[in-house]
Amino acid sequence: MSFPVIGQKEIALFFFPLMLNVQLMSVSHSIINGALARQSDPITTLASFSVAMILHLFVASPSYQNHTVTIAMVRDRRSLIGTTLFVIAIASYVSVMLALLAFSPLGDWVLSHFLGVEGEIAKGVKEVISLLVFLPFFTGLRGLFQGLVIRARKTSLVSLATGVRIGALSLCLLLGGGLFSGVQLAAFALLVCIAVETALMGVFAWRCRLPYEQGEGRTIAEVFRFAFPLAFSSGLQQAIPLIISAIISRLPDSALALASFGVIRGFVFLLAGPLRNLQQAYLTLVKSAADYRALVFFFRRVSVGTGLLMALIAYPLNAPVLGQLMGLDEAMRDYIALPMAVCALFPLLYGASNLLRGMFAEQRRTGTLGKITVIKVGYLLLCWGAQLWLSLPVPGIALALFLLLSAELLELLYLRARSRELLPA
């Protein structure tokens, strides 16, 4: 059966609502960072929230592939039940792990011995995590609902739900000050706004009910076999910023480096994060080699544009965006300007990797995605050992972004080498 070749307009109509969705999600983190920057002792507060989010993302990351699993696997009632069971199982595991980090000595050990974080920063991290223990159930179901809506090609509904989330977040930050302050206020607002987003996505998924495709359904066991390597890979991916934070937390400028890394990662997520949706675009749109070439052309244009925007924020727009909008003082803006400009390369690397990840997921080769993530983590651990041995006198943020970019380049080269036989015919 032949399919018409997708055009740039069709790709844009599918992709840009998803791009807007990720950017709106990023805006929520930037709003929180902006609120924390205006608190008393902003360096400690920003550092605490940054470390807490990195730790939370690492523990909760197995659930962040739920929309990809849903798009690839849900074809009938049986596969929908299997995917839902997978979502609930992963959410339960993540919730238990967060509770252990927040309320048991395990959290103290991880923060002090692994991440090298102590004192007021460690206290703030545990306060955030304690309020987010049940968040995995909301984010897990949100991914399931998003996958159903994306398969129906109603991607604008995903962005609409995230827009409502931004409004709920702003309202919580405005009205929650009587109950919470500092990082606790940020965690409370994040939990409530994601719960609102998840409820709305559930309504949209129900209204976008897909017709069942006879003969293509997957058993519960098949769903789990496909999904677990993706969950494993997603978990290890989030170990990367965690390991980087552990490395820079032991440097002389650790507090400033951690706070700056959190701010830069927020902008990287805002501008380059949408390119992770190239996985969903490949799974949904690519039916031939011509479709693949069209998607590659689209990706190159978007990645160059987002990279240029990051460079503009680093220098020409430094004062209005980082200063007036984010509330950062001049010293911190100068500290992060050059590293942020270098991060203009990240969208190209990240987008290309995610395009290839979509290819491997479509071919059910999810084990390969797990392997490269193990390789990336091993590379960072080697770099950590080298830094401890050599004690190189480098700024913490410069080392952090070198590790971030080089690890992404390593993944791209590996997937590119393994993908030649998978290109659509």
RABELGI-V232006 format. One record per residue. N is the residue number from 1. RES is the residue in one letter. NEAR is the number of other C-alpha atoms within 10 Angstrom. Layout:
BEGIN
N;RES;NEAR, N;RES;NEAR
END
This chain:
BEGIN
1;M;2, 2;S;6, 3;F;9, 4;P;9, 5;V;17, 6;I;18, 7;G;13, 8;Q;14, 9;K;10, 10;E;11, 11;I;19, 12;A;15, 13;L;14, 14;F;21, 15;F;23, 16;F;18, 17;P;19, 18;L;26, 19;M;24, 20;L;21, 21;N;25, 22;V;24, 23;Q;22, 24;L;22, 25;M;23, 26;S;22, 27;V;18, 28;S;25, 29;H;24, 30;S;21, 31;I;19, 32;I;23, 33;N;25, 34;G;20, 35;A;21, 36;L;25, 37;A;20, 38;R;15, 39;Q;15, 40;S;10, 41;D;11, 42;P;19, 43;I;19, 44;T;23, 45;T;22, 46;L;30, 47;A;28, 48;S;27, 49;F;30, 50;S;25, 51;V;29, 52;A;24, 53;M;19, 54;I;21, 55;L;25, 56;H;24, 57;L;20, 58;F;20, 59;V;23, 60;A;26, 61;S;26, 62;P;28, 63;S;33, 64;Y;22, 65;Q;22, 66;N;28, 67;H;25, 68;T;25, 69;V;26, 70;T;27, 71;I;21, 72;A;23, 73;M;24, 74;V;27, 75;R;19, 76;D;18, 77;R;14, 78;R;15, 79;S;21, 80;L;21, 81;I;15, 82;G;20, 83;T;27, 84;T;20, 85;L;15, 86;F;22, 87;V;29, 88;I;16, 89;A;14, 90;I;21, 91;A;24, 92;S;16, 93;Y;15, 94;V;25, 95;S;19, 96;V;15, 97;M;17, 98;L;25, 99;A;19, 100;L;17, 101;L;24, 102;A;22, 103;F;14, 104;S;11, 105;P;10, 106;L;13, 107;G;20, 108;D;20, 109;W;14, 110;V;15, 111;L;22, 112;S;14, 113;H;12, 114;F;15, 115;L;22, 116;G;18, 117;V;25, 118;E;14, 119;G;9, 120;E;12, 121;I;22, 122;A;23, 123;K;15, 124;G;22, 125;V;28, 126;K;25, 127;E;21, 128;V;25, 129;I;26, 130;S;17, 131;L;20, 132;L;20, 133;V;21, 134;F;18, 135;L;21, 136;P;28, 137;F;21, 138;F;18, 139;T;23, 140;G;29, 141;L;23, 142;R;26, 143;G;23, 144;L;28, 145;F;26, 146;Q;27, 147;G;26, 148;L;26, 149;V;27, 150;I;25, 151;R;23, 152;A;16, 153;R;17, 154;K;19, 155;T;23, 156;S;18, 157;L;20, 158;V;26, 159;S;22, 160;L;17, 161;A;22, 162;T;25, 163;G;20, 164;V;16, 165;R;24, 166;I;22, 167;G;12, 168;A;21, 169;L;25, 170;S;18, 171;L;13, 172;C;19, 173;L;21, 174;L;13, 175;L;13, 176;G;16, 177;G;13, 178;G;9, 179;L;9, 180;F;15, 181;S;15, 182;G;23, 183;V;26, 184;Q;22, 185;L;24, 186;A;25, 187;A;23, 188;F;20, 189;A;25, 190;L;25, 191;L;20, 192;V;18, 193;C;21, 194;I;23, 195;A;20, 196;V;17, 197;E;22, 198;T;25, 199;A;15, 200;L;20, 201;M;26, 202;G;20, 203;V;11, 204;F;19, 205;A;22, 206;W;12, 207;R;10, 208;C;17, 209;R;12, 210;L;15, 211;P;9, 212;Y;12, 213;E;11, 214;Q;8, 215;G;8, 216;E;12, 217;G;18, 218;R;21, 219;T;19, 220;I;17, 221;A;13, 222;E;14, 223;V;25, 224;F;20, 225;R;14, 226;F;19, 227;A;28, 228;F;20, 229;P;19, 230;L;27, 231;A;23, 232;F;21, 233;S;24, 234;S;23, 235;G;22, 236;L;23, 237;Q;21, 238;Q;21, 239;A;23, 240;I;24, 241;P;24, 242;L;21, 243;I;21, 244;I;26, 245;S;27, 246;A;23, 247;I;24, 248;I;27, 249;S;21, 250;R;15, 251;L;19, 252;P;13, 253;D;14, 254;S;21, 255;A;21, 256;L;22, 257;A;25, 258;L;27, 259;A;23, 260;S;25, 261;F;26, 262;G;26, 263;V;24, 264;I;21, 265;R;21, 266;G;21, 267;F;20, 268;V;21, 269;F;21, 270;L;24, 271;L;24, 272;A;28, 273;G;22, 274;P;28, 275;L;29, 276;R;22, 277;N;22, 278;L;28, 279;Q;22, 280;Q;29, 281;A;22, 282;Y;24, 283;L;22, 284;T;18, 285;L;19, 286;V;23, 287;K;17, 288;S;17, 289;A;13, 290;A;16, 291;D;21, 292;Y;21, 293;R;15, 294;A;17, 295;L;22, 296;V;17, 297;F;12, 298;F;18, 299;F;20, 300;R;14, 301;R;11, 302;V;18, 303;S;24, 304;V;15, 305;G;15, 306;T;22, 307;G;21, 308;L;16, 309;L;15, 310;M;25, 311;A;21, 312;L;16, 313;I;18, 314;A;25, 315;Y;17, 316;P;10, 317;L;14, 318;N;20, 319;A;19, 320;P;12, 321;V;17, 322;L;22, 323;G;15, 324;Q;12, 325;L;13, 326;M;20, 327;G;19, 328;L;23, 329;D;13, 330;E;12, 331;A;8, 332;M;16, 333;R;20, 334;D;15, 335;Y;16, 336;I;21, 337;A;17, 338;L;15, 339;P;21, 340;M;27, 341;A;18, 342;V;17, 343;C;24, 344;A;24, 345;L;19, 346;F;25, 347;P;28, 348;L;23, 349;L;22, 350;Y;22, 351;G;25, 352;A;26, 353;S;25, 354;N;21, 355;L;25, 356;L;22, 357;R;27, 358;G;25, 359;M;25, 360;F;23, 361;A;23, 362;E;21, 363;Q;12, 364;R;14, 365;R;17, 366;T;23, 367;G;18, 368;T;19, 369;L;21, 370;G;20, 371;K;15, 372;I;20, 373;T;24, 374;V;16, 375;I;16, 376;K;21, 377;V;18, 378;G;14, 379;Y;16, 380;L;21, 381;L;16, 382;L;12, 383;C;15, 384;W;18, 385;G;12, 386;A;12, 387;Q;17, 388;L;13, 389;W;9, 390;L;9, 391;S;10, 392;L;11, 393;P;10, 394;V;13, 395;P;16, 396;G;24, 397;I;27, 398;A;19, 399;L;18, 400;A;21, 401;L;21, 402;F;14, 403;L;20, 404;L;17, 405;L;16, 406;S;16, 407;A;20, 408;E;19, 409;L;18, 410;L;17, 411;E;22, 412;L;21, 413;L;14, 414;Y;16, 415;L;21, 416;R;13, 417;A;10, 418;R;12, 419;S;13, 420;R;9, 421;E;8, 422;L;13, 423;L;12, 424;P;14, 425;A;9
END
